[in-house]
Amino acid sequence: MSDIIRRDPRAEWIARNRLHPLHAAMQQGQQHSWMGPNGVIRKNLHGVGFIGPNGIKRIDRSGAQQGTSNKRSAAAVVELPLHQVLQPAFYIAVVPDMVGGRLGSHDRDLLGLAHSLAGSDGAVLAVVFGEHKENNFSTAGVDRLLVIEGDEFDGYAPEQLVQGLRAVDNQFNPRHWLLPDSRTGGGELGRRFAAAINERPATRVWQVKDGQCSGRAGAGQQDLIRRLPRLILAAAECAEPVSETRHEALPEQLSTSVARSLSRIEDLGPVAVDPAAIAMAEAEFIVSGGNGVKDWELFHRATVALGATEGASRVAVDDGFMPRNRQVGATGTWVTARVYVAVGISGAIQHLQGIGACDKVVAINMDPGCDMIKRADLSVIGDSAAILQALIEAVENYRNDAKCDAA
């Protein structure tokens, strides 16, 4: 027998190609380590259960654990190392947008930047106004959590929020303030706060390195590099979110009450907007239809009942069921919705690229093994028509109950 190690190029190609029908079968029984021709031990970095150099067990997100039965197995529970700051030498204050009462992807990027600025001696202080629904502050990189409650912070109240931030500034004296430079409140609040504390902020910051920050300028065509200021308004993807440590998120309280400001702004409440008039790139709730949708009239009624913006896959657009400006994907519009519902969409690579920045993805499909199901945070396996009809009935019942309670 020869001692020469034979390679199977086709098997290696199938093992690398996640979309190949035999990919899951090739993952079963795959070696985690082997000796190379030079005597060096090789390790499969993508193998299930691989332990990285930092001692953290990798989680398989490729769908390989589904096996031939196409059933999603339970994800392994990973106990991340605890990052503790007993006596902080200084604070890095972060004011997340908390759209919908939860941390968004922009907020998590901001916390990742704050964690890099805090180092091992500083603590990341998250300042949240009003009630929230977030339960994962610890895994997002929050060392100290300050929740400021009160009805004076409800609605659109930027002047009152600035008063709260000034109270936090007087008590904790953070080394840096970080706010998201976004349209959902952080950009305006950061500029108002900068004027109140007489600071010149760095805006649209996308990189912080060696005591300097780089911000977009000139309609995004130029970079302004300046010394790192005390107040930073950061853009999305300014840093990698915290993923390899968990933090204490210890509660903090203000030592003094926040003074009520004499507001010159009267909040008249939200204004109803037609979801069909919202641009795809700015929509926060999108329901997209694909080749699996057979009753498009029912699809339109469901989107109206849910109050969602309509989208579509390329197949649905090419077949004439939806206009071209509603196409989602790399060849259409890249979307950043907080909730994206894919109805009857199998999940071509171009479509998955277009929804890569969406926070939560819900898939409705008949095929439990399609790539959209693997990408989704919540999957519903079944006929799309029956599920859409059930959604319409559930929304109508909820609204009728709300009217009865109000009466």
C-alpha positions as CSV (number, residue, x, y, z in Angstrom):
1,M,0.0,0.0,0.0
2,S,1.2,3.5,-0.8
3,D,1.6,6.1,2.0
4,I,0.7,8.9,-0.4
5,I,-2.3,10.9,0.8
6,R,-4.8,11.0,-2.0
7,R,-7.1,14.1,-2.4
8,D,-10.6,14.2,-3.9
9,P,-10.9,17.6,-5.5
10,R,-14.6,17.1,-6.2
11,A,-15.4,16.2,-2.6
12,E,-13.4,19.2,-1.4
13,W,-15.4,21.5,-3.7
14,I,-18.7,20.1,-2.5
15,A,-17.6,20.6,1.1
16,R,-16.9,24.3,0.4
17,N,-20.1,24.9,-1.6
18,R,-22.9,25.4,0.9
19,L,-25.5,25.5,-1.9
20,H,-24.6,22.1,-3.3
21,P,-27.3,19.4,-2.6
22,L,-24.7,17.0,-1.2
23,H,-23.0,19.6,1.0
24,A,-24.8,18.5,4.2
25,A,-24.0,14.8,3.6
26,M,-20.3,15.7,3.0
27,Q,-20.2,17.5,6.3
28,Q,-21.1,14.3,8.2
29,G,-18.1,12.4,9.3
30,Q,-15.7,15.2,8.1
31,Q,-12.3,15.2,9.8
32,H,-11.6,17.9,12.3
33,S,-7.8,17.5,12.1
34,W,-5.3,15.6,10.0
35,M,-1.6,15.5,9.3
36,G,-0.4,17.2,6.2
37,P,2.3,16.0,3.9
38,N,4.9,18.0,5.8
39,G,4.0,16.5,9.2
40,V,2.0,19.7,10.2
41,I,-1.3,19.1,11.9
42,R,-4.1,20.7,9.9
43,K,-7.4,21.8,11.5
44,N,-10.8,22.4,9.9
45,L,-11.7,25.9,10.9
46,H,-15.3,25.4,9.7
47,G,-15.9,22.2,11.4
48,V,-18.7,21.9,14.0
49,G,-17.3,22.3,17.5
50,F,-14.0,23.8,16.4
51,I,-12.3,25.6,19.3
52,G,-10.7,28.9,18.3
53,P,-7.4,30.4,19.6
54,N,-9.3,32.4,22.2
55,G,-10.9,29.3,23.6
56,I,-14.4,30.0,22.2
57,K,-16.3,27.2,20.6
58,R,-17.4,28.1,17.1
59,I,-21.1,27.8,16.2
60,D,-22.1,26.3,12.8
61,R,-24.3,28.7,11.0
62,S,-23.9,27.1,7.5
63,G,-26.8,24.6,8.0
64,A,-24.4,21.6,8.1
65,Q,-25.9,20.4,11.3
66,Q,-29.3,19.9,9.6
67,G,-28.1,16.6,8.1
68,T,-30.2,14.7,5.5
69,S,-33.4,15.1,7.5
70,N,-33.4,18.9,6.9
71,K,-34.2,19.5,10.6
72,R,-32.5,22.4,12.3
73,S,-30.7,21.1,15.4
74,A,-30.4,23.2,18.5
75,A,-27.5,25.6,18.6
76,A,-24.8,24.9,21.0
77,V,-24.9,27.1,24.1
78,V,-21.6,29.0,24.4
79,E,-20.6,30.5,27.7
80,L,-18.6,33.6,26.8
81,P,-15.9,34.9,29.2
82,L,-17.1,37.6,31.6
83,H,-15.6,41.0,31.2
84,Q,-15.6,42.9,34.6
85,V,-14.6,46.4,35.4
86,L,-14.8,46.7,39.2
87,Q,-13.5,50.2,39.6
88,P,-13.7,52.1,36.3
89,A,-11.0,54.6,35.7
90,F,-13.2,56.5,33.3
91,Y,-16.5,56.0,31.4
92,I,-17.3,55.9,27.7
93,A,-21.0,57.0,27.4
94,V,-23.2,55.6,24.6
95,V,-26.7,56.8,23.8
96,P,-28.2,54.2,21.5
97,D,-31.3,54.9,19.3
98,M,-33.2,51.9,20.7
99,V,-35.7,51.9,17.8
100,G,-38.6,49.9,18.9
101,G,-37.2,49.6,22.4
102,R,-34.3,47.3,21.3
103,L,-30.7,47.6,20.3
104,G,-30.3,47.8,16.5
105,S,-27.3,46.9,14.4
106,H,-26.1,50.5,14.4
107,D,-26.4,50.6,18.2
108,R,-24.3,47.4,18.5
109,D,-21.6,48.8,16.2
110,L,-21.5,51.9,18.4
111,L,-21.1,49.7,21.6
112,G,-18.3,47.8,19.8
113,L,-16.5,51.1,19.2
114,A,-17.0,52.2,22.8
115,H,-15.6,48.9,24.0
116,S,-12.4,49.4,22.0
117,L,-12.1,53.0,23.4
118,A,-12.7,51.8,27.0
119,G,-10.0,49.1,26.9
120,S,-9.5,47.2,30.2
121,D,-9.6,50.1,32.6
122,G,-12.7,52.0,31.4
123,A,-16.4,51.0,31.5
124,V,-19.0,51.4,28.8
125,L,-22.0,53.3,30.1
126,A,-25.2,52.9,28.1
127,V,-27.8,55.7,28.7
128,V,-31.4,54.7,27.8
129,F,-34.4,56.9,28.1
130,G,-37.8,55.5,28.9
131,E,-39.0,51.9,28.9
132,H,-37.2,49.4,26.8
133,K,-37.6,45.7,25.7
134,E,-33.9,44.8,25.4
135,N,-32.6,41.8,27.3
136,N,-29.2,41.4,25.8
137,F,-27.3,44.4,27.1
138,S,-24.7,42.1,28.6
139,T,-23.7,40.4,25.3
140,A,-23.7,43.8,23.5
141,G,-20.8,45.2,25.5
142,V,-22.6,47.2,28.2
143,D,-20.7,47.4,31.5
144,R,-23.0,49.9,33.2
145,L,-26.6,50.6,32.4
146,L,-28.4,53.9,33.2
147,V,-32.1,53.9,32.5
148,I,-33.7,57.4,32.9
149,E,-37.5,57.0,33.1
150,G,-40.2,59.7,33.0
151,D,-43.2,60.8,30.9
152,E,-41.3,63.9,30.0
153,F,-39.1,61.8,27.7
154,D,-42.0,60.3,25.8
155,G,-42.5,61.2,22.2
156,Y,-40.4,63.8,20.4
157,A,-38.6,65.7,23.2
158,P,-35.0,66.5,22.2
159,E,-34.7,69.5,24.6
160,Q,-35.7,67.3,27.6
161,L,-33.3,64.5,26.4
162,V,-30.5,67.1,26.3
163,Q,-31.3,68.0,29.9
164,G,-30.9,64.3,30.9
165,L,-27.6,64.0,29.1
166,R,-26.3,67.1,30.8
167,A,-27.2,65.5,34.2
168,V,-25.3,62.4,33.2
169,D,-22.3,64.4,32.1
170,N,-22.2,66.3,35.4
171,Q,-22.3,63.1,37.4
172,F,-20.1,60.6,35.5
173,N,-17.9,63.0,33.4
174,P,-17.4,60.5,30.5
175,R,-14.1,60.6,28.6
176,H,-16.1,60.3,25.3
177,W,-19.7,60.5,24.3
178,L,-20.9,58.2,21.4
179,L,-24.2,58.7,19.6
180,P,-25.3,57.1,16.3
181,D,-25.3,59.6,13.4
182,S,-28.7,58.4,12.2
183,R,-32.0,59.7,11.0
184,T,-33.9,58.0,13.9
185,G,-32.9,60.6,16.5
186,G,-29.2,60.1,17.3
187,G,-27.9,62.6,14.8
188,E,-30.1,65.5,15.9
189,L,-29.7,64.7,19.6
190,G,-26.0,64.6,19.3
191,R,-25.7,68.0,17.6
192,R,-28.1,69.5,20.1
193,F,-26.1,68.1,23.0
194,A,-22.8,69.3,21.4
195,A,-24.2,72.8,21.3
196,A,-25.3,72.5,25.0
197,I,-21.9,71.5,26.3
198,N,-19.9,73.6,23.9
199,E,-18.2,70.7,22.1
200,R,-17.3,70.4,18.4
201,P,-18.4,66.9,17.5
202,A,-16.9,64.6,14.9
203,T,-19.8,63.5,12.6
204,R,-20.3,60.5,10.3
205,V,-17.3,58.8,11.8
206,W,-16.6,55.4,10.3
207,Q,-13.1,54.7,11.8
208,V,-11.2,55.5,15.0
209,K,-7.5,54.6,15.1
210,D,-4.5,55.9,17.0
211,G,-6.3,58.8,18.6
212,Q,-7.7,60.0,15.4
213,C,-11.1,59.6,13.7
214,S,-12.1,59.5,10.1
215,G,-15.5,61.0,9.1
216,R,-17.3,61.1,5.7
217,A,-17.6,64.5,4.0
218,G,-18.3,65.9,0.6
219,A,-21.5,63.8,0.0
220,G,-19.5,60.7,1.1
221,Q,-16.7,61.2,-1.4
222,Q,-14.1,62.5,1.0
223,D,-12.7,61.7,4.5
224,L,-12.0,64.2,7.2
225,I,-9.3,63.0,9.6
226,R,-9.0,64.9,12.9
227,R,-8.0,64.4,16.5
228,L,-10.5,62.3,18.4
229,P,-12.9,64.7,20.1
230,R,-15.0,64.2,23.3
231,L,-18.3,63.9,21.3
232,I,-18.5,61.4,18.5
233,L,-21.4,60.9,16.1
234,A,-20.6,57.5,14.4
235,A,-21.9,56.0,11.3
236,A,-23.1,52.4,10.8
237,E,-20.4,49.8,10.7
238,C,-17.9,52.1,12.5
239,A,-16.6,49.1,14.4
240,E,-17.2,45.4,14.9
241,P,-19.9,44.6,17.5
242,V,-18.9,42.8,20.7
243,S,-19.3,39.1,20.2
244,E,-16.6,37.3,22.2
245,T,-17.3,38.6,25.7
246,R,-20.2,39.1,28.0
247,H,-20.5,42.1,30.3
248,E,-22.1,42.8,33.7
249,A,-24.5,45.6,32.6
250,L,-24.7,46.8,36.2
251,P,-27.5,49.3,36.8
252,E,-26.6,52.9,37.6
253,Q,-28.8,55.8,38.9
254,L,-28.7,59.5,38.7
255,S,-27.9,61.2,42.0
256,T,-30.1,64.2,41.0
257,S,-33.4,64.5,39.2
258,V,-33.5,65.8,35.7
259,A,-34.9,69.3,35.5
260,R,-37.8,69.9,33.2
261,S,-37.0,72.1,30.3
262,L,-39.4,74.8,29.0
263,S,-40.0,73.1,25.7
264,R,-40.6,75.2,22.7
265,I,-41.6,72.1,20.7
266,E,-45.1,70.6,20.9
267,D,-45.3,66.9,19.9
268,L,-48.6,66.3,18.1
269,G,-48.0,62.6,17.7
270,P,-47.0,60.4,14.8
271,V,-48.4,61.1,11.3
272,A,-49.8,58.2,9.3
273,V,-47.7,57.4,6.2
274,D,-48.7,55.3,3.3
275,P,-46.3,52.3,3.3
276,A,-46.3,52.2,-0.5
277,A,-44.9,55.7,-0.6
278,I,-41.8,54.8,1.5
279,A,-38.6,54.2,-0.4
280,M,-37.4,50.6,-0.2
281,A,-34.0,51.6,1.2
282,E,-35.7,53.5,4.1
283,A,-38.6,51.1,4.9
284,E,-38.4,49.5,8.4
285,F,-41.0,46.8,7.8
286,I,-41.0,45.0,4.4
287,V,-43.0,42.0,3.2
288,S,-41.6,40.5,0.0
289,G,-43.1,38.0,-2.3
290,G,-41.4,35.5,-4.5
291,N,-42.1,32.5,-6.8
292,G,-43.9,30.7,-4.1
293,V,-46.7,33.3,-4.0
294,K,-49.7,32.1,-6.1
295,D,-52.4,34.5,-4.9
296,W,-51.0,38.0,-5.4
297,E,-54.3,39.7,-4.5
298,L,-54.1,38.0,-1.1
299,F,-50.5,39.1,-0.8
300,H,-51.5,42.7,-1.4
301,R,-54.3,42.5,1.2
302,A,-51.9,41.0,3.7
303,T,-49.3,43.8,3.3
304,V,-52.1,46.5,3.7
305,A,-53.4,44.8,6.8
306,L,-49.9,44.5,8.3
307,G,-49.0,48.1,7.3
308,A,-45.8,46.9,5.6
309,T,-43.9,48.1,2.5
310,E,-44.1,45.7,-0.4
311,G,-41.0,44.1,-1.9
312,A,-40.3,41.2,-4.3
313,S,-37.7,38.9,-5.6
314,R,-36.3,39.1,-9.1
315,V,-38.4,36.2,-10.3
316,A,-41.6,37.9,-9.2
317,V,-40.5,41.1,-10.9
318,D,-39.5,39.3,-14.1
319,D,-42.8,37.6,-14.2
320,G,-44.6,40.9,-14.1
321,F,-46.3,40.5,-10.6
322,M,-44.4,43.5,-9.1
323,P,-42.8,46.7,-10.5
324,R,-39.0,46.8,-11.0
325,N,-38.6,49.5,-8.2
326,R,-39.8,46.9,-5.7
327,Q,-37.1,44.3,-6.4
328,V,-34.9,43.5,-3.4
329,G,-31.4,42.1,-3.8
330,A,-27.9,42.8,-5.1
331,T,-29.5,43.5,-8.6
332,G,-32.3,45.6,-7.1
333,T,-32.4,47.6,-3.8
334,W,-30.3,46.8,-0.7
335,V,-32.6,47.2,2.3
336,T,-32.0,47.7,6.0
337,A,-35.4,46.9,7.4
338,R,-35.9,46.1,11.1
339,V,-38.3,43.3,10.1
340,Y,-38.1,41.6,6.7
341,V,-40.7,38.9,5.8
342,A,-39.9,36.7,2.8
343,V,-43.0,34.9,1.4
344,G,-42.2,32.1,-1.0
345,I,-38.6,33.2,-1.6
346,S,-36.1,30.4,-1.8
347,G,-33.1,32.7,-1.1
348,A,-30.8,33.2,-4.1
349,I,-27.4,34.6,-3.2
350,Q,-28.2,38.0,-4.8
351,H,-31.4,38.3,-2.6
352,L,-29.6,37.3,0.5
353,Q,-26.9,39.9,-0.2
354,G,-29.6,42.5,-0.5
355,I,-31.1,41.7,3.0
356,G,-27.8,41.3,4.8
357,A,-28.3,44.4,6.9
358,C,-31.9,43.5,8.0
359,D,-32.2,43.0,11.8
360,K,-34.9,40.3,11.8
361,V,-35.8,38.0,8.9
362,V,-39.0,35.9,8.9
363,A,-39.3,33.2,6.2
364,I,-42.6,31.7,5.0
365,N,-41.9,28.7,2.7
366,M,-42.9,25.2,1.9
367,D,-39.3,24.0,1.6
368,P,-37.6,23.6,5.0
369,G,-34.2,23.2,3.4
370,C,-34.1,26.3,1.3
371,D,-31.4,29.0,2.0
372,M,-33.9,31.6,3.1
373,I,-35.0,29.3,6.0
374,K,-31.3,28.9,7.0
375,R,-30.9,32.7,7.0
376,A,-34.2,33.5,8.8
377,D,-34.5,34.2,12.5
378,L,-38.0,32.8,12.5
379,S,-39.3,30.3,9.9
380,V,-42.9,29.2,9.2
381,I,-43.2,26.1,7.1
382,G,-46.5,25.9,5.2
383,D,-48.6,27.1,2.4
384,S,-48.2,30.9,1.9
385,A,-51.8,31.5,1.1
386,A,-53.1,29.9,4.3
387,I,-50.5,31.7,6.4
388,L,-51.2,35.1,4.9
389,Q,-55.0,34.6,5.4
390,A,-54.3,33.6,9.0
391,L,-52.2,36.8,9.5
392,I,-55.0,39.0,8.1
393,E,-57.6,37.4,10.5
394,A,-55.2,37.8,13.4
395,V,-54.6,41.5,12.7
396,E,-58.4,42.1,12.3
397,N,-59.2,40.3,15.5
398,Y,-56.5,42.3,17.4
399,R,-57.8,45.6,16.1
400,N,-61.4,44.7,16.9
401,D,-60.4,43.8,20.5
402,A,-58.6,47.1,20.8
403,K,-61.7,49.0,19.7
404,C,-63.8,47.1,22.2
405,D,-61.4,47.9,25.0
406,A,-61.3,51.6,24.1
407,A,-65.1,51.8,24.0
